Amino acid sequence: MSLQDRMDEFKKNFETQAPEEALEVMHRTTEQLKESGIAEHAVKPGDQAPGFALKDTEGNTVTLNGLLARGPVVLGFYRGKW
């Protein structure tokens, strides 16, 4: 099963269990983001990420170059309020 198939299955299962109000907000917000054109400026698969340094959960500085020295890196981007 491909990753896309697994993601589609996860979404389908999630949407059968999530509250209707939450789904409405998620779908509306997704449409607003699409209409904003933000995806045109997003990092695409294969793009080179800029170097960065961030604190981990223990307050230690972690750099992209340091992580790459240990092997491939997968970056996840979250948009939202914390």
C-alpha positions in Angstrom: 0.0 0.0 0.0 1.4 3.4 -1.0 1.9 6.2 1.4 -0.9 8.1 -0.4 -3.2 5.2 0.0 -2.4 5.0 3.7 -3.0 8.7 4.1 -6.3 8.5 2.2 -7.4 5.7 4.5 -6.4 7.5 7.6 -8.4 10.6 6.5 -11.4 8.5 5.7 -11.4 6.9 9.1 -10.7 10.2 10.9 -13.7 11.8 9.2 -16.1 9.1 10.2 -15.2 9.7 13.9 -14.5 13.4 14.1 -17.3 15.8 15.3 -19.2 17.4 12.4 -18.3 20.9 13.7 -14.6 20.1 13.7 -14.8 18.8 10.2 -16.6 21.9 9.0 -13.9 24.1 10.4 -11.1 22.0 9.0 -12.7 21.9 5.5 -13.4 25.6 5.5 -9.9 26.5 6.6 -8.4 24.2 4.0 -10.4 25.9 1.3 -9.3 29.4 2.6 -5.7 28.3 2.5 -6.0 27.0 -1.0 -7.7 30.2 -2.2 -5.0 32.4 -0.5 -2.3 31.0 -2.9 -0.1 30.0 0.0 0.7 26.7 -1.6 2.4 28.5 -4.5 5.1 29.7 -2.1 5.4 26.5 0.0 8.5 24.3 0.0 8.1 21.4 -2.4 9.4 17.9 -2.2 13.1 17.9 -3.2 13.6 21.6 -2.4 16.7 22.4 -0.3 15.8 23.6 3.1 17.6 26.6 4.5 20.0 26.0 7.4 18.5 26.5 10.8 19.2 26.2 14.5 16.4 25.5 17.0 16.0 24.4 20.6 14.8 20.8 21.2 12.5 19.9 24.0 15.4 19.8 26.5 16.7 23.2 25.5 19.6 21.9 23.4 20.4 23.6 20.1 19.8 21.4 17.1 21.0 22.4 13.6 19.9 21.1 10.3 23.5 20.5 9.3 24.0 18.5 12.5 21.0 16.3 11.8 22.0 15.8 8.1 25.4 14.6 9.3 23.6 11.7 10.9 21.4 10.8 7.9 18.3 11.9 6.0 16.0 14.4 7.6 12.2 14.7 7.3 10.8 18.2 8.2 7.2 18.7 9.3 5.6 22.1 9.2 2.7 22.9 11.4 0.5 25.9 10.9 -1.6 26.9 13.9 -1.9 28.5 17.2 -0.1 27.1 20.2 
